[in-house]
Amino acid sequence: MEFTTGGRLEVRISPDDVGKRVSVRRLAEAGSPGAKFTDTVGVLTSWDNGVLWITRRSGEVVRIAESTLVAGKVVPSAPARRRGPAATFEELARAGARAWQPVESEPLGEWLLRAAGGFTRRANSALPLGDPGMPVGVALGHVRDWYAARGLPAYVQVATGAEGTQERLAAELAHHGWSREVTAQVRIAGLAPIGGLDSDVSRVALHRECDAGWLSRYQRFTEPGPHVLRVLESGPSVWFASVAGGGETPAAIGRCVVDGRWAGFMAVEVDPAYRRQGLAGAVMTALARRALDEGASAAWLQVEADNEGARALYDGMGFATHHSYHHFRPA
């Protein structure tokens, strides 16, 4: 990382650069091992009272004392990813919301409060795609109250890491004492290569409804109440895939929502006893072929950042990370 001009380190950023992507070098904390300096790259989300806040692509918010700066400059936005279809953050966020709809929702300005009896954070979190119509601190109070009235923890879903994402909102949440609880990657790919994989799809059955067998394989809930079915069966064009196992519970399952050019893949799960037999790939391929028949051309999915097995599977299918999202919860 090069900071010098004519051999000198220079701080070439100011509070006027809030909202821009920057690279800074600061003195390392006293007693920290290794190098004398520490480098940070991210969006400058605040500069007040001698303190800078920089939000990294990962969603981590870094607090830096102005007095420790030795160099800094504005840097270009992260280069556009060349793998996969072109997509904006907002387009993907709205497609994801349509594919995983809550049982109850209420607008708060341009934010959307969502609840589904506690079934998944995605369906039980505020989705902030614009201005809440009031200061963020006041809006967060409304979010707390709305979820408390339903006996649910308050979450706000915030995205980072791509053009148009919400680094500044992530920093504001951190300022107000909210912290990240879960991080997931939103990945995209061309759909045709997935449908063209050499997978044995002969055992994959596709259905419009979610039956008891499919639910018995799905691991994301404790009791399959009506709110679970409402969420799972919501979306523009929903398909459920299953591969028969040795009993009533399928060996593998998956879910796909076709929405215009997008096919969203969710709930791909395989019985541990049947792993490494290509069943996850077969489920994805069968669903992709159905989505292609309905006119879709691009694929998206969400995978938790620490799920190494799933990330490796999707890497092999050509999925690339577009951005990350995080669920923030008050302390």
N, C-alpha and C positions, 0 to 999 in steps of 0.2 A: 504494500500500500504506500503510495508516494504522496508526501505532503509538502515537499520542499519546493521553494522557488529561489533560485540562486543560492542554494545551500542552506536556507533558513526555514525553520518551521514557522508556519503562519496560521493564525486563527482568522479564517475568512468567512465566518458566519456570524449572524447577529439575530436578535429576537425577530427581526423582519423575515427571517427564513422559516419561521414556524409553518409546518405543513409540507415542507420540502424534505426530500431524502438527503441525508448528510452522512459524512464520514468524519469521525472525530478521534483524536488521540489525547489521552489524559494520563496524568501520573498514576501509576498503580497505587493501590492502597498500601499503607505502611504495613510491613510484615508479610505481604503477600509474596508467594514464591515466584520465581521465574523473572520475566522481563520487567524492566523499569516502567514501561508504558503499557497501556491497555487501549486497544482500538475497538470502536463501536460503529456499526453501520445500521441505519434505520431511518425512520421518519421522525423529524424533530417535532414533537407534539406539544411541547410547552417550554417556555424560558421565562421564569418569573423569580424575582427575589434571589437572583444569583444561582439558580438551580435549573439545569436543563433536564428534560425528560425525552428520551429517545425510545421509540417502540420498534423493536426488531421484527423481521418477517415472521418469526415464531410466535409473536404476540407478547414476548417478554418486554416489560417496560424497565428501562435502565435509568437510574437517577444519577446525574453527574453534577458535581459542584463546579460552577464556572471557574473558580479559582484553581482547579486542577487541570484546566485545558491547556494543552501545548500546541495543538493544531486542529484545524477543522475546515471543511469545505463542503459545498453543495455538490452532489454527484448525480449523474443521470438516473432516472428510474430504472428499476431492474429490467433487463432486456426481455422482450416478449418471448414466450416459449414457442419453439418452432414445432414441437410435437403436438399432434392432436388438432382439433378444430378451433377456429377462432371463437372466443367467448368473452363476455364481460362478467365482472363479478355480480352485478345486479341481475343479469339474465340467469345465471346459475343459481343465485340465492332464491329467486322467485320460482324457478323450476323445482328446486328442492322443497320449497314450502308447499307447492301444489301436490307434490308426490307424498307428502307426509303431513296430512291435514289434522288439526286438532278437533276435539269435540266442541269446544267453545272458544270463541275469539272476540276481541274487542279492540278497536283502534285507539291509540293514544297519539294524536297527531298523525305522523307518518310511521310511527311504530305500531306493531301489532302484538297484542298480548294474547298468548295461546295457552290453552289448558286441555288436558285429556286424562284427568284422574291420576296424574303422576306417571303415566306410561311413556317413557323416554324423555330425555331433556329436550329433544328437538320439538316435540309437541307440547312441551310445558315450559316454554321460555319466551321472552320478549324478542321479537325480530325487528331490529331498528334499521329500516331502510329509508332514512330521511330524517326530517326534523320532528321531534315530539311536540313542537308548538309551545314549549316552555323551557326554562333552563334545565340542563341535564340533571342537576342535583334534585330539582323538584320532580322531574319525570321519574327518577329512580325511587323516590318516595311513593309515587303512585304505583310503580311496579311492585314494590314490597307489599303495599296494602292490598293490591288486587290478588296476589298469590296467597297472602295470609288469609284472606277471606275464603279461600278455597282449600285451606289446609295444606298448601303446597309451598315448597321452598321457592324463593325468587331467583330466576336466572335471566341473564341477558346474553344472547348469542351474537358474538362480534367476530368479524373476519379481518384477517391481516394477510399481507404478502403478495398482493397484486395491485394493479392500477385501479383506483377507485375504492379500495377497501378501507377499513375503519380504524386505522392506527390511532387517530386522535381520540376517538371514542374509547378505545381500549385504555388510553392514558387517563382519560377523565374518570373512567370506572375505577382505575387504580387509585387516583386521587381521592375518590369517595370511599375508599376502603373495600372495594370489591376485588376479588382475586379469581384467577383462572382455576377451574376445577378439572376440566377435560379439554383436550385439543384433538381435533381431527383434521385430516387432509381432504380437500375436495379435488378429485382427480378426473381428468377427461381423456377421451380417446376417440378415434374414428370407430364407427360401429361395424362397418363392413369387415375389417380384419378379424374382429371377434366372432362374427357370424361365419367367417370362413375358416376358423380353426378346425383342425382335423381331430375333432372330438366325437366319441361315440354317443350320440344323443338318442339312441334307440330306447333307452330306459327312462328317458325324461318325459314326464306327463305334465301338460300345461292346463291350468284351470283358471276360470275367472274369479272363483270364490276361494276363500281360505277355509279349509275343512279342519276337522279335529285332528287328523293325522299330521297335517302341516304344522298346526299349532303345537303339537306334542314335541316336535323337533326344535321349534324356535325357542331360544333361551333368554329372551329379553323381558320376561315378566314372570310373576309368581302365580297370578290367578287370571285366566283368560276371560275377563269380564267384557261387557258390551263395548266399553270404551276402547279396548284393544282392537276388536274387530272394526270399529268405526275408523280408527286410524289406518289399519292395515289395508282396508278395502277402499280407502279414499284415493282419488287421483283421476286424471283424465281417462286413461286406459290401463287398467291394472291386470297383471298376469302373475300367477303363482306357479312355480315349478316344483316338482318333487320327483325323487328317485326312490322306488320301493326298496325296503330293506328286508330283514328277516322276520319282521312282525308288523304291527299296525303303525309303528313310528317309521317315517321315511329315513333312508340312509342319508339323503341330502335334500336341501330345499333352496329356494331362491325366490326373489320378488323383483318385478320390473314394472316401471310405470312409463308408458309411452306418452309423450307430450310434445306434439309438433315434431321438430327435428331432433328432439332429445329423447334418449332412453336412459332412465335412471335405474341403477341396479342396487338392491338392498337385500338384507337378510339372507345372504348366501352362507349356509351352514352345512357342515358334514359331520356325521357321526364319527367319533374318533376311531371306531373299529373299521371304518371304511375309507379312511384317509389314504392318500397317495395312490388312489386308483383312478384319478382323473375326473372324479364326480363334480367337483366345483367347476372345472372347466366345461364339462358337459352341460351343466345347468346354465352357465353364462352363455354358452354358444347357442343352446336351444332358445333362450329368451331373446338373444340378439337377433336370431333369424326371424322370430315372430315380430320384433320391433321393426326390422327392415321391411317386412311385408306390409307394415302399417305406415311406411314412409319415413321413418326416422333415419338419420344419417350420423348422429353423434351420440356418444355415451358419456355418462358421468356416474360417479359413485362417491361415497364418503367412507373413509377408513380411519380409525383411531390411530394416532401417531405412533403408539407403542405396540401395535399389532403387526409384528414383523412377518409372520407367516402370510397374512393377507396382503401386506404390501408387496412381498415377493411374488405372489400369484399375479397381482395386478400389474406389476412391472413387466412380467413376461407377456402380458396381453397388450402391452403398448400404452398403458395409462400413465399420464404425467400429472404431477401436482400443479393445479392452477392457483389455489390459495389454501389457506388454513382457516378454520373457525374455532372459536373457543367459547365455552360457557362460563361466564363470570357469575359469581355468587357473593352476596355480602358477607362480611366477616361476622 
